[in-house]
Amino acid sequence: MSRLNLDDFSDLIERPDSGVRRDAEERRERLAVPPNALGRLDELGEWLSIAQASVPVKAIERPRVLLFAGDHGVAALGVSGREAGAAHRLVRSVLEGESPVGVLARRMGVPVRIVDAGLDCDPELLPDDVVRHRVRRGSGRIDIEDALTIEEAEQAVRLGIAIADEEADSGTDLVVLGDLSVGGTTAAATLIAALCGTDASVVTGRGGAGIDDLAWMRKCAAVRDALRRARPVLGDQVELLAAVGGADLAAMTGFLLQSAVRRMPVILDGVVSAACALVGQRAAFRAPDWWLAGQMTGEPAQSKALDRMALNPLLDHGVTVGEGTGALLALPLVQAAAAFAAELPEHPEPEAESVTEPEVGPVAEPTAGPDVEPAASTTAGPVAARPVTADPTGSDKD
């Protein structure tokens, strides 16, 4: 198998059709509701029209929550609010409908798919349809070693590409993308710091589970050390993911890029999906046109990544739980935008006032009498001049 080069996606991903964009804008101008009266929902409706290449926009009928799962060796340093190697418990909680995203997805009727790219647990603990794609058991400690080998990184990216094709082929029309990981925000912060040229302290947050100041300092040190290993391989996205990413992050990057190729819109959740999107943008600058930032989590690295991609989050509710929860909360707004763009009535067309020429026909002359002169002819053509009668006194009247 030939070496995978993510730069090839730059030629595969197209910009949205400018003609569709223009048609969507013109249709919005014709709606009975004044422009900008719906706020960002106007923008969302146009984004969906462009992504679907359809005016009016089609309803979102088959959305799916997709979660990539993995454990990160760096969690052993105590940089996470959760125990190292415990991501499989997060997976089990979602499967049993007891996690925030599980509860919300059930209430909204949105199916959830979990892909184990690198969990550190026995496969027997989880259903086969979750674990069958696993690339490796856990990822390396990125402060001192590579997260993956180059071969594993390529395998993970290809896994993400294959998942995107499966979803697009099955009719999924929008994906809510999230992660189930322990230590994933540390890897994500490292990727974003490396790609944005930023120091560790600027991008290091407290993660979804929250950590105290001492754990935050350990996390800063881990990101700093990982950055030293990341900077020499910035020119190759696969090598970068192998050095400081992880199997779940590499798979998510491949998924995002192939989703853009397949013109399947994606709502990003938190800092992990933002980091993978930033790697994808580095490979294919048009790719972010097909993605939407669902929410702001408060993680400083996420803010930097979204700014770099010019993505403006829909929500800012302080949701830090991860698991795709914040992005799923944004889904009803996207569906509402689609409904408004498709179903609101347009201004009625002004009725043209037709001017009817009166029908011209022969006009009956009045009956002749001693004091009645013949009526003038109404037929078209030259009119004969009437003779001037001489004044009986012999002089003309003025």
Secondary structure, 3 states (H helix, E strand, C coil): CCCCCHHHHHHHCCCCCHHHHHHHHHHHHHECCCCCCCCHHHHHHHHHHHHHCCCCCCCCCCEEEEEEEEEEHHHHHCCCCCCCCCHHHHHHHHHCCCCHHHHHHHHHCCCEEEEEEECCCCHHHCCHHHHCCCCCCCECCCCCCCCCCHHHHHHHHHHHHHHHHHHHHCCCCEEEEEEEEECHHHHHHHHHHHHHCCCHHHHCCCCCCCCCHHHHHHHHHHHHHHHHHHHHHCCCHHHHHHHHCCHHHHHHHHHHHHHHHCCCCEEECCHHHHHHHHHHHHHCCCHHHHEEECECCCCHHHHHHHHHHCCCCCECCCCCCCCCHHHHHHHHHHHHHHHHHHHCCECCCCCCCCCCCCCCCCCCCCCCCCCCCCCCCCCCCCCCCCCCCCCCCCCCCC
